[in-house]
Every structure is written in structure tokens, then in C-alpha cells.
Amino acid sequence: MKTTTTKAPKVALCRMCHGTGRKGEDICPQCEGSGRVTVSCEMTLDIRPYHPKVKHSTNI
């Protein structure tokens, strides 16, 4: 069974500039100087049923 879940977009601090909006003396290319970015996530889960392996014993 495959299930796809999408989290709603949210605003977070930019990881590249740590929320400052600057990367060194330049404007951060990731957040374009705002210090914040919009993030979202999509996950696809593939859940399969459990089938234990059957071990056959040999009798001598």
C-alpha cells in the first residue's frame, strides 16, 4: 500500500545564512536577503505486509 502525504508550506529561517539575509558581504542567494524561506515536504510511504520466512526442518 503506497501513501503520499504532503505537509503544508511554512516559513522557516534560512539555513544558508541562519536568518541574517547575508552570506558574507553578499545577499544570500537562497532567501534573497529576507532571512526566511518557504519549506514544504512530500513523503511517499510504501507499506508492505509482513511475511515471515518459513524454515523447513529435515528429519533423519
C-alpha positions as CSV (number, residue, x, y, z in Angstrom):
1,M,0.0,0.0,0.0
2,K,1.5,3.3,-1.1
3,T,0.5,6.5,0.7
4,T,1.6,10.0,-0.2
5,T,1.4,12.7,2.5
6,T,2.1,16.4,1.9
7,K,2.8,18.9,4.7
8,A,1.5,22.4,4.2
9,P,4.2,25.0,3.3
10,K,5.5,27.1,6.2
11,V,8.0,29.9,6.7
12,A,11.3,29.0,8.3
13,L,14.7,30.6,8.9
14,C,17.1,30.2,6.0
15,R,19.7,27.6,6.9
16,M,22.3,29.0,4.5
17,C,22.5,32.4,6.2
18,H,21.0,31.5,9.6
19,G,18.3,34.1,9.2
20,T,20.6,37.1,8.6
21,G,19.8,37.5,4.9
22,R,23.6,37.8,4.1
23,K,26.2,35.3,3.1
24,G,29.4,37.1,3.9
25,E,29.1,40.6,2.4
26,D,26.7,39.5,-0.3
27,I,22.9,38.9,-0.2
28,C,22.1,35.3,0.5
29,P,21.2,33.5,-2.8
30,Q,18.8,31.1,-1.0
31,C,16.4,33.5,0.7
32,E,17.3,36.6,-1.5
33,G,18.1,38.7,1.6
34,S,14.9,38.1,3.6
35,G,16.4,35.6,6.0
36,R,13.4,33.3,5.6
37,V,12.4,30.6,3.2
38,T,9.2,28.7,2.4
39,V,9.5,25.0,3.0
40,S,7.2,22.0,2.4
41,C,7.6,18.3,2.4
42,E,6.1,15.4,0.5
43,M,6.6,11.8,1.8
44,T,5.7,8.6,0.0
45,L,5.4,5.6,2.2
46,D,5.3,2.0,0.8
47,I,3.9,-0.3,3.5
48,R,4.1,-4.0,2.7
49,P,2.6,-6.9,4.7
50,Y,4.9,-8.9,6.8
51,H,5.6,-12.4,5.5
52,P,7.9,-14.4,7.8
53,K,10.2,-16.8,6.1
54,V,9.2,-20.4,6.8
55,K,12.1,-22.7,7.8
56,H,11.8,-26.3,6.9
57,S,13.5,-28.8,9.1
58,T,14.7,-32.1,7.8
59,N,14.2,-35.3,9.8
60,I,16.8,-38.0,9.5
